[in-house]
Amino acid sequence: MASTPVSPGTASPLGGRFIADPRPVLDRLRESCPVTHTTSPAGQEVWVVTREADVRAALLNPRLSLAREPVDVGRPHRALDMTLVNYDPPDHTRIRRLAAPALSAARLAPWRERVAELAEGMLDGLGRRESLAGVANLEGAEGADRAERLEVELLADFAQPFAFGVMCEVFGIAEAHRSALRAAMDTLADAQGHSVAEKEAAVSVLDSYVRWRVDLGASADRGAGVIGEVIRTWTAGNETPGAAAVSREELLDLIAMLLLAGYDSTVQMLALAVLTLCAEPDGLAPLAATGELSPSAVDELLRMDTPGPFATTRHALSDVRIAGTVIPAGSQVLLSLTAANHDHRTHTDPQLLRLDRTTRSRQLSFGLGPHYCLGSALARMTLVAALGGLARRWPGARVAVGTERLRWRGGFLHRRLVALPV
């Protein structure tokens, strides 16, 4: 099928209301022109791939590269100057192997009970607010009605402190460092809401903390949690003759990326899952009815909506043929995870939420292949605890405003809800 030509002055289909609801645009592209030549909102030419089979194959295609050369910024290297998604195998494999064992589902399993405790503790706090709202100098039906109408801002009141708390415990971040790190990561996650100076200061905080942990890890006390394990693996690997060494700068970038990506993506996914459930006739009640929420139910929520409509932008190392269309060498390529997750060729009635959907495990929100999300097991554990706890306590929860009034920031690659009043 021929691609759609790029017309000068044509508005990008990825702009405007796209970040609020990308599915109508992506559905149209998938069914009319599954390999589309268009522009980004910044005017850059891109190719958009939307059918599930094509996206799945492209995620595994080594000719679609993520690698980029380090940029000389005229200063010493700082954490996040390069991240894991800036490498292709074998460099990607060489660096990723430091963290993959520590973040595997088996290694994280002992944390499941503690993560559930954290969720219950934070929900207890919201519950106390509910009690105060219902009984403050009121009795009978009026007090009960106020309790029924408890309103919380899901991101600030629960999702952000919970996701950050889980990450701190699992990664081994001491209480003394949490406040500064939380402020820095909130700033970096919401780049549009902060000045250049604020973002630079936040990177410096993250860089300083990661350097301190690496220095600590080289001493007798090698540190705790996932970060400590990653540093121990790095030290042991670099002491092994013939091992593919990872530089100190690459280690700093890896740890900083794990911290930042593991926080904001989980917060936003939790918000989108609640938004999806609240739009259903029975709200969160079906989750409560299942008792212990399963990771497979989370897979269906990941399929329905995800903060990242596209995988990280690839560039074609050579001409690549997808669905009969040749994408020229050097082109920027967007692989739409959202479009693939809603492809009726794979998922029957994809617009419907079905927690028992048999194809839910084929969702691509965590990617596929060498760049499959390192933090997927931790994200699933966090979402299971949070959504299960919310559903058990408030199965009738609803979004407190019309969806048209919700505010979004970010962009077409990573969309962010500013707030979610529930």
N, C-alpha and C positions, 0 to 999 in steps of 0.2 A: 504494500500500500504506500502510495506517495506521501511524503511529509507535507505538512502545512508550510507554505512559504512565509518568510518574515517580511511584513510590509512596513516600510518606513513610517514612523509616527504612530503605529498601532500600539494601543495600550497593552501592557503585559497581562495575560490572564491570571498571573500569579500575584497581582496587586489588588488594591481595593479591599473588598470584604473577604479575600481569600483566607487570611489568617483566622478569621472568625469561623468560617465553615468552608474548608477546601474541597469537600466531597462533590458538590455539584459541578465545579469546574473539572475536576479530575475524572469524574464519571463521564462527562461529555467528551473529554479528550480520549479516554480509553475506548469508547464506543465509536467515535468518528474517525480518529487518527491515532492509533496506539503508540506511534513514534512521531512526536510532534516537534518541529523546528520552530522555536518561538523566542521570546526575550524575557529576561528577568525584569523585575520592577526597576532595576538600575540601568536597564537598557542593554545588558550583555546577552549575546546570542547563546541559547542553550537548547539542548535536545531533551525532551521529556518522554520517558518510557513508562507506560501505565498498565499493560496487561500482566497478570500474575505470572504466567509462564515465562514471559520475556524478562520481567524484573528479576525473577528467581535465577534465571540463567545468567543475566547480566551481573548480578551480585557475585557470581562465581567466575566471571570472565577476567583473567589476568591482564587482558589488553585494555581494560577500563581501570585506570590507575588512580590512586589517592596520593601518591608520593609528590612531595614538593621539595625544592632545595631550601635550605635555611637562608633567611634574609639577614643581611648585614644591617643592623639597626644602629651601629655606632656606639654600642655599649656592651658590657659583659652580658653573657647569657643569663636569662632569667626564666624561672619556671613558667611553662605554658608558651614559650617561644616556639616550640614544636610539641606536637602531641602524637599519640599513637596512631591517629588517623592520618598523619602526614607521611606514613611509611607504607611501602608494599613489602610482601615477603621477598627475601628472607630477613630483612632488617626488622620488619614488623613482628615476625615470629620470634626473633632473638630478644626483643624487648618485652613482648607480651608474655613470654614464658615465666617472667619474674612474678607476675600477679595472678595468672590463671589458676594455679593450684589453690591459692589462698581464698579465691572467690568462687570456687566450685560449690555446687549444691551440697555435696557430701561434707565438705569442710565447714560450711556455714550452718549445717543442720543443728549443732548444739546451741546455736544462738536463737533458735525458733521460740523457745519458751521465754527468754528474756525480752525479745522483741514484742511478743504478745503482752508481757507485763508492762512494757513502756506504753503500748497503745492503751491498755486498760487504765493505767494511771492518768494519762492525759485526758481520756474520756471521762474519768471520774471528776476531773477538774471542770469539764464542761457540764457534767451532770449537776455539780454543786451550783453552778450558775443557773441551771434550769430550776433547781429547787428555790433559789432566792427569787428568781423572776416570778415563780408561781405563787409564793406565799408571802411576799412582802406586803404586810398589813392587809392581806386579802384572804378571804375564806370562801369555801364552797365553790360554786360553778365559775365565778369570776377568776379565782386563783387558778383553778384547773385550766381555764381557757388561756391564761397568760403562760402557764407552763407549756401548754401545747404549742404556743407561738414563740417559744425561745428562738432567737435568731443568732447565729454565729457566722463569723467570716472564716470559711473553712481553711483558707490558705494560712492566714496569720494566726488563727486560734488553734489550729490542729496540724495541718499538713506540713507546714514548714518546721515547727518545733519538733514534731514527731520524726520526720525524715532525717533532720539534722541530729537528733538524739540517737537514733539508731546508728547512723553513720559514725558518730563519735565513739559509741561503745564498741562497735565491730572493728573500727579502724584503730582503736586504741588512742583516742585523743583525750588528754587529761582535762579536767574541769577548768584549770587555770587558763587554758588556751581557747576555750570554746567561744567566749563572747566575741573576741576579736576576729576569729575565723568566721563565725556566723555572719558578722557584719560585712566582712570582705566578700564572702560568697554570695550574699544577698545583692551586693553591689554589682558583682561580675555577672550574675545571672540576669539582672535587669539592667543591661547596659544602656538602654534608651532612657532610663529614668535617672541617669547620673552623668555628671560632667566627666570630661577627659581626665581632669586632675583626680577626681574621686576614684575613677577606674584604675589609674596608675597607682594610687595609694593602696587600693585593694590588692592589686597584683603583688605589690611589695610585701604586704602582710602575708599573703599566701606563700610567696617565694621564701621569705624569712623563716616561716614555720617549717616548710619542707626541708630547707637546708639544715635547720636545727635538728630535725628528726634524723636526717641522714648522718649528721655528725654524731648524734647520740647512738645511732645504730652501729657505728664503727668502734664504739667504746665497749667496756665490759658489760654495761647495761644496754642490750640491743633493742629495747623498746617493746611495746605491746601491740596486740591486734594485727590486723591485716598489714598495716604499714610496717610494723616490726618484722613480720614474716617476709614481706617483699625485700626489705633491706638485708635480712639474713640470707635470703636466696641470692641476692646480688653479690654480697660479700663472698659467699661460698663459691659462686660461679666464677668470679674473677680470680679466685685463688686456685682454680683448677687448671692445670696445664692443658693447653689446646682448646679451652672453652671459648665460645664466641662471646667476647666480653661486651658488656653494656657500660657505656661511659657514665660518669657521675651526672653529667648534664642530662643524659637520656633518662636516668633514674629520677632526677628531680622533676622532669616533665611528666613522667608516668604517674608519679604519686600525686602531683597537683591536678592532673587530668582526672584521676580516679575520684578525688575529693569533689571537684566542681561538678563533673558529670553525674556522679552518684547522688548528688543532692537535688539539684534543680529539676532534672528529668523525672525523678521519682515524685517530687512535689506536684509537678504539672500533670503527670499521669494519674495521680490520685484524684486531682481536681477534675480531670476529664472523665474519669470513671464515675465519680459521683454525679457529674452533670449528665452523663448518659443514663445512669440508673434513675435519676430524678425525673427524666422525661418519659419513663415507662409508666403504664397505668398503675402498677403495684409498687413503684418506687424501689426501695431497697429490701422490701419484704421477701422476695424470692431468695436473696442471700441469707437472710435470717432463718428461713425455713430449712435450708440445707444443713444447719448446724455448723460444723467446721467448714469454713470456706476453703475450697480447693484451688491450687494453682491453675487448674484447667479452666475454672470459671474466670480467673483473671485473664487467661489467654483470650477469651471471647471479648472481654472489655478492652484489651489491647488491640484486638482486631477492629473493634468498632471505632475507636478514635485514639490518636497518638499525638504527642506534641510535635513530632517531626514528620511532616507529610512525605519527606524525601530522605533517602539515605544521603550520607555525606557526598558532596559533588565529586564525580569522577571526571577524568579527562582521557580521551581516547589516544592510546599510544600509536595506533595505526587505524586504518579504515576498519570499522566494525559493522557487520550486517546484522540488524535486528528486525524481525518480522518483515523481511523483504526490503527494508530501507537501509541504505548505507550511510552511517554516521562517519563523516570525514575525520581523519587523524587530526589531533589537536583540539577537537570539539569538547565543550563542557557538557556533561551528561547528568541529568537528574533522573534517578530511579525512584518512582513514586511508590512508597510502601503503603500509603493510604489507598491509592487506586488499586493496588494488588490485593489488599485486604478486603476490598469491596467488589472484587471481580466475580460476577455470577457464574463464570465458567468453573470456578473452584468452590465458591460458597453459595449455596442455594439461598435465595432471598437475602442477600447480604445486608440489606438495610434493617433487618430485624435482629434484635438482641436475643440470642438463644444460648443460655449458659451451658446447655448440654449439646451444643453443636458438635457434630462428629469431625468437622474439618477445622476446629478452632486451633489445633496445634500447628496448622500451616500458616498462621499469622506471621507476618514478617516485620513486626514493629521493632524487634531486636536485631534485625538484619539477618545475614546468612553468610556462611563461609568464614574466611580468615578474620573478617572484621565483625563477627557476631559479638554482640554487646558483652563485654567482660563482666559487667555488673548485673546481668539478667537475673541470676539466682537471688542476689540480695534485693533487687527491686521486687521480684515476685514475693519474697518473704515479707517485705515491708508492706506491700499492697494487700496481701492476704490478711495480715494482722489488722491493718487500718480499716479496710472495708468490712471485714467480718465484725469487728467491734462496733463500727457505726451502724451496721445493719441490725445487730442484736439490740442495741439501745434505742435507735430511732428509725425503725423500718419505714415510717411514714414521712421521712424527711423530703422536703421539696426545696427547689431553688426559690429564693425569696423575691426575685425580680424576674421580669421577662428576659429571655435570652438576648433580645435586641439591645438591652441595656448593659450587658456585660462588656467590660473593657478588656481589650487585648493589646499586648505589645509583642515585640520580637519581629519576626519576619517570616517569609514563606518557608525557610529551612527549619526554623524552630519557633513555634508560636507559644505565647505565654498568656494565661489568664492573669490579669492584675489582681482580681479578687473574685471570690465566689460566696456571696451571702446565702446561707442555707437556713 
